[in-house]
């Protein structure tokens, strides 16, 4: 097995995955004298906690090492709000879900163990409606709630390394390099990686995804429509079919099932949200070569080839800013700033001001928008950055305290706060905050090192030092527990 041919982030997480899958200690005693019943989602070898841990480590590696992992708070916020709205109407809301975007022009979405769902930006750009995007997400959510990943792994009653590696490859098969890696994993594994989920699992995900889509009040006709378009695209590309088709084969049967489900249902027109339209316009403007994309968008706008003028103009302004034509970007956006209140429009106006070197104006624009949208994460994030640019670090740190109270699991916020503390010369607080960023990124040794630096900083009071000591003790203990688990092969969770 040539693991070295896998991209860095995958090969880095493989040892963790191998560890997770290769210990017989995971099989519950009840399964010892018979194969698990595949019909039951509850009876699988992989515990939900272990699934979560695997998913977390894969996403963490992707975030750190994949340059195409989307770090844009506006886009991440959108896909999470949409995804979680669907989750709330799905079959199982016991699990936390996290959605993320990968900058890739192919149409694809993939579910990972533990509730992590990745969406290619190409899928949003190609979606003809928000309902189509929601249909794909609802299907992926069902793969997670039905624990299809874990059930696939336990199919043979024992876990083979090739099987596990093939699954990881299948999960991340958007990368062509990974595709060729699949070929060396042995034939059965490679086939699994190509086929992805079994027909039964696809059928189940379609059926439950449909119910979720309907309950969330999206247009359910989007499902068969999207399948048909995918199938057409598949025929067009032949061997180079959209990645989604490889992991979720769209068969005539699936299309027929989806069409049967919408029979007799009333017509429900579901207009696309402004969020969706602006996100899609932004992604369109950010793809391809800057100059070509700008020319394309200018042409479309001139010929009125758009479904929504506001979104088209917004996209054009994004493309102009990307081409560093700041003056024209501002002129193009100006009518929208007046006519349409939306956090993304205010955010873009601020970014254009920043590009023009008007940091003060940018900060004012965001501050004004925050009065109307005080909880918007992207605006708060942009405001922190604007404050930091102006060396207003005490204000930035105070705003970050508030954000961290609301979103205590976002590593980026702790890292930004550490930056402000560093500029303020508050060394204990700087290292303490950086330590929390590392904890969330999964690097305990780096976190411990930061806390040791905090201890030696010499600028903390008694209470601050005690809290550093206590945290250090608990992290050391956690690291020791994890080391023992790895040695004994027990998940301990
Ligand atoms: Zn599927």
Boltz pocket constraint, residues with backbone or C-beta under 6 A from the ligand:
constraints:
  - pocket:
      binder: B
      contacts: [[A, 139], [A, 143], [A, 197], [A, 201], [A, 202], [A, 205], [A, 247], [A, 248]]
      max_distance: 6.0
